[in-house]
Amino acid sequence: MNQMKIHMIESAIDSYSEIYPCVGRESFDECFTVYDGKLHFWFNTADRTTHLLSERL
């Protein structure tokens, strides 16, 4: 997993404490999408809501 992905996962943990891969995903590595010049990280939190972090590539 590259440094940008690791940074985004760490940022999500700092903000939400507990995070999980989205439903149907086995790992966080499967929760990333590249679209419109950005890296998007989708994840769920303990309250079962989905969140998105994005960073420009």
TIZA-481003 format. One line per field, with one value per residue: chain; residue number from 1; residue in one letter; x negated, y, z of N, C-alpha, C, CB in turn. Coordinates in nm, 3 decimals. Glycine has a CB too. Example, Ala and Ser with C-alpha at 12.3 -4.5 7.8 and 13.67 -1.06 7.14 Angstrom:
<recs>
chain: (A/A);
n: (1/2);
res: (a/s);
n.u: (-1.319/-1.285);
n.v: (-0.569/-0.225);
n.w: (0.780/0.708);
ca.u: (-1.230/-1.367);
ca.v: (-0.450/-0.106);
ca.w: (0.780/0.714);
c.u: (-1.320/-1.290);
c.v: (-0.330/0.003);
c.w: (0.780/0.787);
cb.u: (-1.131/-1.408);
cb.v: (-0.447/-0.060);
cb.w: (0.905/0.572);
</recs>
This chain:
<recs>
chain: (A/A/A/A/A/A/A/A/A/A/A/A/A/A/A/A/A/A/A/A/A/A/A/A/A/A/A/A/A/A/A/A/A/A/A/A/A/A/A/A/A/A/A/A/A/A/A/A/A/A/A/A/A/A/A/A/A);
n: (1/2/3/4/5/6/7/8/9/10/11/12/13/14/15/16/17/18/19/20/21/22/23/24/25/26/27/28/29/30/31/32/33/34/35/36/37/38/39/40/41/42/43/44/45/46/47/48/49/50/51/52/53/54/55/56/57);
res: (m/n/q/m/k/i/h/m/i/e/s/a/i/d/s/y/s/e/i/y/p/c/v/g/r/e/s/f/d/e/c/f/t/v/y/d/g/k/l/h/f/w/f/n/t/a/d/r/t/t/h/l/l/s/e/r/l);
n.u: (-0.085/-0.059/-0.219/-0.041/0.210/0.181/0.149/0.406/0.569/0.471/0.544/0.822/0.861/0.763/0.964/1.207/1.170/1.260/1.258/1.377/1.357/1.570/1.894/1.883/1.622/1.299/1.062/0.891/0.745/0.904/1.082/1.033/1.052/0.969/1.049/1.125/0.878/0.821/0.755/0.973/1.100/1.306/1.489/1.630/1.776/1.804/2.073/2.199/2.206/2.109/1.813/1.609/1.287/1.080/0.801/0.598/0.422);
n.v: (-0.117/0.220/0.527/0.750/0.631/0.506/0.733/0.848/0.653/0.662/0.927/0.905/0.729/0.892/1.085/0.944/0.731/0.439/0.256/0.083/-0.142/-0.077/-0.230/-0.549/-0.535/-0.665/-0.561/-0.253/-0.170/-0.223/-0.020/0.213/0.456/0.597/0.897/1.167/1.300/1.264/1.078/0.870/0.764/0.535/0.444/0.279/0.367/0.305/0.354/0.264/0.425/0.555/0.707/0.950/1.031/1.249/1.313/1.517/1.397);
n.w: (0.000/-0.082/0.032/0.034/0.058/0.308/0.469/0.439/0.557/0.819/0.883/0.878/1.094/1.301/1.300/1.338/1.512/1.523/1.231/0.939/0.657/0.375/0.330/0.186/0.111/0.164/0.266/0.355/0.136/-0.080/-0.077/-0.211/-0.472/-0.782/-0.924/-1.131/-1.101/-0.834/-0.533/-0.374/-0.065/0.072/0.357/0.647/0.965/1.323/1.375/1.155/0.928/0.610/0.498/0.326/0.221/0.037/-0.173/-0.374/-0.654);
ca.u: (0.000/-0.150/-0.221/0.079/0.319/0.154/0.180/0.551/0.622/0.434/0.628/0.957/0.855/0.751/1.092/1.323/1.125/1.282/1.303/1.386/1.382/1.711/1.958/1.843/1.477/1.222/0.952/0.893/0.687/1.014/1.172/0.980/1.091/0.911/1.147/1.115/0.750/0.813/0.764/1.086/1.099/1.438/1.480/1.741/1.742/1.875/2.218/2.240/2.218/1.999/1.745/1.519/1.176/1.022/0.678/0.557/0.302);
ca.v: (0.000/0.335/0.624/0.834/0.550/0.491/0.863/0.867/0.561/0.720/1.046/0.858/0.676/1.008/1.157/0.863/0.624/0.305/0.254/-0.050/-0.141/-0.074/-0.361/-0.620/-0.522/-0.746/-0.484/-0.111/-0.150/-0.231/0.093/0.331/0.478/0.715/0.961/1.312/1.349/1.252/0.946/0.870/0.655/0.509/0.357/0.286/0.390/0.217/0.378/0.205/0.523/0.556/0.837/0.963/1.126/1.264/1.391/1.537/1.321);
ca.w: (0.000/-0.092/0.142/0.032/0.114/0.451/0.531/0.441/0.658/0.950/0.903/0.911/1.231/1.389/1.304/1.375/1.604/1.467/1.092/0.882/0.513/0.337/0.315/0.065/0.091/0.259/0.324/0.320/0.003/-0.176/-0.052/-0.279/-0.610/-0.845/-1.011/-1.150/-1.051/-0.689/-0.471/-0.282/0.031/0.129/0.474/0.741/1.105/1.417/1.367/1.026/0.821/0.514/0.488/0.213/0.223/-0.096/-0.186/-0.514/-0.694);
c.u: (-0.090/-0.128/-0.094/0.197/0.302/0.189/0.331/0.616/0.593/0.517/0.770/0.962/0.844/0.885/1.205/1.292/1.138/1.331/1.295/1.399/1.533/1.763/1.918/1.696/1.405/1.114/0.965/0.836/0.794/1.108/1.125/1.024/1.017/1.014/1.121/0.989/0.734/0.814/0.872/1.078/1.235/1.421/1.605/1.688/1.829/2.026/2.278/2.267/2.093/1.945/1.648/1.412/1.119/0.897/0.641/0.429/0.197);
c.v: (0.124/0.435/0.711/0.757/0.533/0.620/0.884/0.775/0.616/0.844/1.008/0.804/0.791/1.079/1.075/0.748/0.484/0.317/0.111/-0.038/-0.136/-0.216/-0.423/-0.612/-0.599/-0.665/-0.337/-0.086/-0.155/-0.111/0.223/0.334/0.601/0.770/1.111/1.371/1.341/1.104/0.956/0.745/0.646/0.414/0.375/0.311/0.300/0.236/0.335/0.308/0.519/0.697/0.833/1.068/1.131/1.350/1.400/1.462/1.415);
c.w: (0.000/0.022/0.148/0.093/0.265/0.525/0.542/0.545/0.798/0.982/0.943/1.053/1.331/1.406/1.365/1.472/1.545/1.324/1.041/0.731/0.486/0.318/0.182/0.034/0.200/0.331/0.284/0.180/-0.106/-0.169/-0.118/-0.424/-0.660/-0.942/-1.013/-1.086/-0.900/-0.649/-0.365/-0.194/0.097/0.246/0.560/0.881/1.193/1.413/1.234/0.917/0.734/0.503/0.370/0.244/0.082/-0.090/-0.334/-0.539/-0.750);
cb.u: (0.097/-0.132/-0.342/0.112/0.324/0.005/0.116/0.610/0.561/0.285/0.631/1.002/0.736/0.647/1.130/1.383/1.204/1.382/1.217/1.506/1.319/1.730/2.112/1.920/1.433/1.158/0.815/0.814/0.580/1.093/1.187/0.827/1.246/0.775/1.292/1.238/0.732/0.931/0.625/1.220/0.987/1.534/1.352/1.825/1.761/1.825/2.248/2.364/2.241/2.045/1.670/1.596/1.066/1.124/0.561/0.539/0.336);
cb.v: (0.000/0.404/0.714/0.878/0.412/0.454/0.978/0.839/0.420/0.755/1.132/0.749/0.578/1.107/1.199/0.806/0.632/0.224/0.349/-0.128/-0.265/0.009/-0.349/-0.568/-0.372/-0.862/-0.541/-0.031/-0.257/-0.358/0.115/0.334/0.495/0.681/0.930/1.380/1.488/1.327/0.900/0.875/0.674/0.449/0.387/0.156/0.540/0.242/0.524/0.122/0.665/0.503/0.871/1.000/1.087/1.326/1.329/1.689/1.213);
cb.w: (0.123/-0.226/0.130/-0.113/0.046/0.475/0.448/0.301/0.642/0.953/0.776/0.811/1.247/1.334/1.166/1.252/1.733/1.552/1.004/0.942/0.445/0.207/0.325/-0.050/0.090/0.188/0.279/0.422/-0.023/-0.153/0.097/-0.270/-0.625/-0.918/-0.963/-1.092/-1.094/-0.621/-0.410/-0.359/0.137/0.022/0.558/0.737/1.143/1.559/1.391/1.046/0.877/0.374/0.620/0.085/0.329/-0.193/-0.103/-0.546/-0.799);
</recs>
